Amino acid sequence: MPSEAELQSELEELRVLRATLEAVRQFVIAVETDVTAVGENAKTVTDLSRQWGEVITEAAIAVGDMKPTAPGARRS
């Protein structure tokens, strides 16, 4: 049978392990939150980039630097 000192030592090690696992759990939650935000931000940036591209194209057409393309035509 383990001595009282050994049991106390094991109990302290278990407390440290529990605290470590809780810290890891919180870290994983924070990483998940960040990854979700990055995914949402990437979609927003892509949409904004497309919109700015359209604005730039319209401005170029308006000042005569570019000719309008037919609907559905792709620029090269």
OpenMM code with the backbone's topology and positions (N, CA, C; nanometers):
from openmm import Vec3, app, unit

residues = "MET PRO SER GLU ALA GLU LEU GLN SER GLU LEU GLU GLU LEU ARG VAL LEU ARG ALA THR LEU GLU ALA VAL ARG GLN PHE VAL ILE ALA VAL GLU THR ASP VAL THR ALA VAL GLY GLU ASN ALA LYS THR VAL THR ASP LEU SER ARG GLN TRP GLY GLU VAL ILE THR GLU ALA ALA ILE ALA VAL GLY ASP MET LYS PRO THR ALA PRO GLY ALA ARG ARG SER".split()
positions = [
    Vec3(0.0854, -0.1185, 0.0000),
    Vec3(0.0000, 0.0000, 0.0000),
    Vec3(0.0894, 0.1239, 0.0000),
    Vec3(0.0558, 0.2227, -0.0885),
    Vec3(0.1376, 0.3442, -0.0950),
    Vec3(0.1264, 0.4250, 0.0347),
    Vec3(0.2340, 0.4943, 0.0619),
    Vec3(0.2352, 0.5775, 0.1828),
    Vec3(0.1538, 0.7047, 0.1598),
    Vec3(0.1247, 0.7747, 0.2680),
    Vec3(0.0508, 0.9013, 0.2605),
    Vec3(0.1254, 1.0018, 0.1728),
    Vec3(0.2569, 1.0076, 0.1854),
    Vec3(0.3380, 1.1011, 0.1060),
    Vec3(0.3290, 1.0678, -0.0425),
    Vec3(0.3325, 0.9387, -0.0753),
    Vec3(0.3217, 0.8977, -0.2157),
    Vec3(0.1837, 0.9325, -0.2728),
    Vec3(0.0807, 0.9126, -0.1921),
    Vec3(-0.0544, 0.9466, -0.2365),
    Vec3(-0.0689, 1.0976, -0.2577),
    Vec3(-0.0117, 1.1761, -0.1679),
    Vec3(-0.0161, 1.3215, -0.1818),
    Vec3(0.0596, 1.3662, -0.3067),
    Vec3(0.1735, 1.3023, -0.3327),
    Vec3(0.2530, 1.3349, -0.4515),
    Vec3(0.1746, 1.3015, -0.5789),
    Vec3(0.1115, 1.1850, -0.5792),
    Vec3(0.0321, 1.1455, -0.6959),
    Vec3(-0.0867, 1.2403, -0.7148),
    Vec3(-0.1500, 1.2796, -0.6051),
    Vec3(-0.2619, 1.3728, -0.6123),
    Vec3(-0.2171, 1.5063, -0.6714),
    Vec3(-0.1016, 1.5545, -0.6305),
    Vec3(-0.0488, 1.6809, -0.6843),
    Vec3(-0.0183, 1.6671, -0.8337),
    Vec3(0.0386, 1.5528, -0.8737),
    Vec3(0.0661, 1.5297, -1.0156),
    Vec3(-0.0641, 1.5269, -1.0964),
    Vec3(-0.1684, 1.4679, -1.0405),
    Vec3(-0.2978, 1.4641, -1.1087),
    Vec3(-0.3582, 1.6038, -1.1206),
    Vec3(-0.3389, 1.6866, -1.0196),
    Vec3(-0.3872, 1.8255, -1.0269),
    Vec3(-0.3152, 1.9020, -1.1376),
    Vec3(-0.1846, 1.8810, -1.1462),
    Vec3(-0.1067, 1.9469, -1.2515),
    Vec3(-0.1530, 1.8976, -1.3886),
    Vec3(-0.1738, 1.7670, -1.4011),
    Vec3(-0.2211, 1.7103, -1.5275),
    Vec3(-0.3577, 1.7681, -1.5647),
    Vec3(-0.4466, 1.7759, -1.4678),
    Vec3(-0.5800, 1.8314, -1.4948),
    Vec3(-0.5702, 1.9768, -1.5400),
    Vec3(-0.4876, 2.0560, -1.4744),
    Vec3(-0.4701, 2.1964, -1.5134),
    Vec3(-0.4114, 2.2064, -1.6537),
    Vec3(-0.3172, 2.1186, -1.6852),
    Vec3(-0.2560, 2.1180, -1.8182),
    Vec3(-0.3592, 2.0826, -1.9247),
    Vec3(-0.4391, 1.9808, -1.8979),
    Vec3(-0.5425, 1.9412, -1.9938),
    Vec3(-0.6465, 2.0513, -2.0124),
    Vec3(-0.6808, 2.1217, -1.9064),
    Vec3(-0.7753, 2.2331, -1.9178),
    Vec3(-0.7159, 2.3445, -2.0036),
    Vec3(-0.5874, 2.3728, -1.9856),
    Vec3(-0.5215, 2.4750, -2.0676),
    Vec3(-0.5208, 2.4337, -2.2145),
    Vec3(-0.4947, 2.3069, -2.2413),
    Vec3(-0.4958, 2.2568, -2.3791),
    Vec3(-0.6367, 2.2680, -2.4372),
    Vec3(-0.7386, 2.2350, -2.3577),
    Vec3(-0.8775, 2.2455, -2.4038),
    Vec3(-0.9108, 2.3895, -2.4424),
    Vec3(-0.8730, 2.4834, -2.3580),
    Vec3(-0.8999, 2.6244, -2.3871),
    Vec3(-0.8243, 2.6704, -2.5117),
    Vec3(-0.7021, 2.6224, -2.5284),
    Vec3(-0.6226, 2.6570, -2.6462),
    Vec3(-0.6896, 2.6049, -2.7733),
    Vec3(-0.7368, 2.4815, -2.7692),
    Vec3(-0.8023, 2.4219, -2.8863),
    Vec3(-0.9293, 2.4994, -2.9215),
    Vec3(-1.0048, 2.5398, -2.8210),
    Vec3(-1.1253, 2.6199, -2.8461),
    Vec3(-1.0874, 2.7521, -2.9116),
    Vec3(-0.9810, 2.8159, -2.8627),
    Vec3(-0.9368, 2.9433, -2.9211),
    Vec3(-0.8915, 2.9249, -3.0659),
    Vec3(-0.8207, 2.8167, -3.0945),
    Vec3(-0.7765, 2.7895, -3.2315),
    Vec3(-0.8981, 2.7670, -3.3216),
    Vec3(-0.9957, 2.6927, -3.2730),
    Vec3(-1.1172, 2.6687, -3.3515),
    Vec3(-1.1882, 2.8008, -3.3826),
    Vec3(-1.1963, 2.8875, -3.2842),
    Vec3(-1.2587, 3.0188, -3.3043),
    Vec3(-1.1834, 3.0983, -3.4100),
    Vec3(-1.0499, 3.0974, -3.4019),
    Vec3(-0.9684, 3.1701, -3.4995),
    Vec3(-0.9846, 3.1135, -3.6401),
    Vec3(-0.9864, 2.9818, -3.6521),
    Vec3(-1.0004, 2.9183, -3.7837),
    Vec3(-1.1365, 2.9529, -3.8442),
    Vec3(-1.2396, 2.9520, -3.7629),
    Vec3(-1.3728, 2.9895, -3.8108),
    Vec3(-1.3731, 3.1341, -3.8596),
    Vec3(-1.3112, 3.2229, -3.7823),
    Vec3(-1.3052, 3.3645, -3.8212),
    Vec3(-1.2275, 3.3822, -3.9509),
    Vec3(-1.1179, 3.3092, -3.9665),
    Vec3(-1.0383, 3.3187, -4.0897),
    Vec3(-1.1224, 3.2761, -4.2094),
    Vec3(-1.1984, 3.1690, -4.1948),
    Vec3(-1.2844, 3.1234, -4.3043),
    Vec3(-1.3874, 3.2280, -4.3423),
    Vec3(-1.4489, 3.2894, -4.2423),
    Vec3(-1.5477, 3.3941, -4.2693),
    Vec3(-1.4810, 3.5166, -4.3325),
    Vec3(-1.3645, 3.5530, -4.2814),
    Vec3(-1.2930, 3.6685, -4.3361),
    Vec3(-1.2484, 3.6441, -4.4797),
    Vec3(-1.2069, 3.5217, -4.5107),
    Vec3(-1.1626, 3.4907, -4.6466),
    Vec3(-1.2772, 3.5103, -4.7453),
    Vec3(-1.3968, 3.4669, -4.7076),
    Vec3(-1.5129, 3.4859, -4.7952),
    Vec3(-1.5409, 3.6348, -4.8132),
    Vec3(-1.5337, 3.7104, -4.7063),
    Vec3(-1.5584, 3.8545, -4.7141),
    Vec3(-1.4550, 3.9224, -4.8027),
    Vec3(-1.3281, 3.8866, -4.7853),
    Vec3(-1.2217, 3.9468, -4.8663),
    Vec3(-1.2401, 3.9107, -5.0134),
    Vec3(-1.2771, 3.7873, -5.0416),
    Vec3(-1.3009, 3.7454, -5.1799),
    Vec3(-1.4152, 3.8255, -5.2418),
    Vec3(-1.5235, 3.8413, -5.1665),
    Vec3(-1.6372, 3.9192, -5.2168),
    Vec3(-1.5979, 4.0648, -5.2409),
    Vec3(-1.5262, 4.1241, -5.1465),
    Vec3(-1.4831, 4.2635, -5.1630),
    Vec3(-1.3888, 4.2788, -5.2817),
    Vec3(-1.2992, 4.1835, -5.2995),
    Vec3(-1.2059, 4.1882, -5.4118),
    Vec3(-1.2814, 4.1848, -5.5444),
    Vec3(-1.3817, 4.0972, -5.5531),
    Vec3(-1.4631, 4.0889, -5.6742),
    Vec3(-1.5358, 4.2208, -5.6983),
    Vec3(-1.5932, 4.2769, -5.5926),
    Vec3(-1.6658, 4.4036, -5.6068),
    Vec3(-1.5727, 4.5166, -5.6507),
    Vec3(-1.4538, 4.5243, -5.5912),
    Vec3(-1.3581, 4.6282, -5.6317),
    Vec3(-1.3135, 4.6073, -5.7760),
    Vec3(-1.2977, 4.4819, -5.8168),
    Vec3(-1.2629, 4.4538, -5.9559),
    Vec3(-1.3688, 4.5056, -6.0511),
    Vec3(-1.4956, 4.4869, -6.0133),
    Vec3(-1.6046, 4.5379, -6.0966),
    Vec3(-1.6033, 4.6907, -6.1015),
    Vec3(-1.5788, 4.7542, -5.9872),
    Vec3(-1.5733, 4.9009, -5.9822),
    Vec3(-1.4600, 4.9527, -6.0696),
    Vec3(-1.3438, 4.8896, -6.0610),
    Vec3(-1.2282, 4.9318, -6.1408),
    Vec3(-1.2580, 4.9151, -6.2896),
    Vec3(-1.3193, 4.8025, -6.3257),
    Vec3(-1.3547, 4.7794, -6.4660),
    Vec3(-1.4536, 4.8845, -6.5149),
    Vec3(-1.5562, 4.9118, -6.4353),
    Vec3(-1.6548, 5.0135, -6.4735),
    Vec3(-1.5899, 5.1511, -6.4879),
    Vec3(-1.4982, 5.1844, -6.3980),
    Vec3(-1.4295, 5.3138, -6.4061),
    Vec3(-1.3430, 5.3204, -6.5313),
    Vec3(-1.2747, 5.2111, -6.5639),
    Vec3(-1.1900, 5.2083, -6.6831),
    Vec3(-1.2746, 5.2239, -6.8091),
    Vec3(-1.3915, 5.1614, -6.8100),
    Vec3(-1.4819, 5.1762, -6.9249),
    Vec3(-1.5303, 5.3205, -6.9341),
    Vec3(-1.5636, 5.3791, -6.8196),
    Vec3(-1.6166, 5.5159, -6.8169),
    Vec3(-1.5160, 5.6177, -6.8697),
    Vec3(-1.3877, 5.5968, -6.8427),
    Vec3(-1.2870, 5.6932, -6.8896),
    Vec3(-1.2297, 5.6540, -7.0253),
    Vec3(-1.2761, 5.5433, -7.0811),
    Vec3(-1.2346, 5.5043, -7.2147),
    Vec3(-1.1069, 5.4228, -7.2215),
    Vec3(-1.0548, 5.3792, -7.1085),
    Vec3(-0.9338, 5.2965, -7.1098),
    Vec3(-0.9638, 5.1505, -7.1420),
    Vec3(-1.0902, 5.1161, -7.1433),
    Vec3(-1.1277, 4.9771, -7.1647),
    Vec3(-1.2614, 4.9755, -7.2372),
    Vec3(-1.2798, 4.8753, -7.3226),
    Vec3(-1.4069, 4.8616, -7.3933),
    Vec3(-1.4948, 4.7634, -7.3166),
    Vec3(-1.6246, 4.7884, -7.3161),
    Vec3(-1.7144, 4.6946, -7.2472),
    Vec3(-1.7088, 4.5579, -7.3132),
    Vec3(-1.7259, 4.4548, -7.2333),
    Vec3(-1.7305, 4.3184, -7.2872),
    Vec3(-1.8753, 4.2730, -7.2893),
    Vec3(-1.9029, 4.1781, -7.3743),
    Vec3(-2.0379, 4.1228, -7.3833),
    Vec3(-2.0692, 4.0492, -7.2536),
    Vec3(-2.1954, 4.0476, -7.2128),
    Vec3(-2.2310, 3.9741, -7.0911),
    Vec3(-2.1869, 3.8290, -7.1010),
    Vec3(-2.1256, 3.7793, -6.9970),
    Vec3(-2.0792, 3.6413, -6.9940),
    Vec3(-1.9421, 3.6211, -7.0553),
    Vec3(-1.8881, 3.7228, -7.1242),
    Vec3(-1.7546, 3.7095, -7.1839),
    Vec3(-1.6503, 3.7188, -7.0740),
    Vec3(-1.5449, 3.6444, -7.0926),
    Vec3(-1.4366, 3.6451, -6.9942),
    Vec3(-1.3218, 3.7302, -7.0432),
    Vec3(-1.2621, 3.8019, -6.9456),
    Vec3(-1.1422, 3.8782, -6.9801),
    Vec3(-1.0219, 3.7861, -6.9758),
    Vec3(-0.9244, 3.8130, -7.0604),
    Vec3(-0.8054, 3.7275, -7.0600),
    Vec3(-0.6947, 3.7899, -6.9803),
] * unit.nanometer
topology = app.Topology()
chain = topology.addChain("A")
for resn in residues:
    res = topology.addResidue(resn, chain)
    for name in ("N", "CA", "C"):
        topology.addAtom(name, app.Element.getBySymbol(name[0]), res)
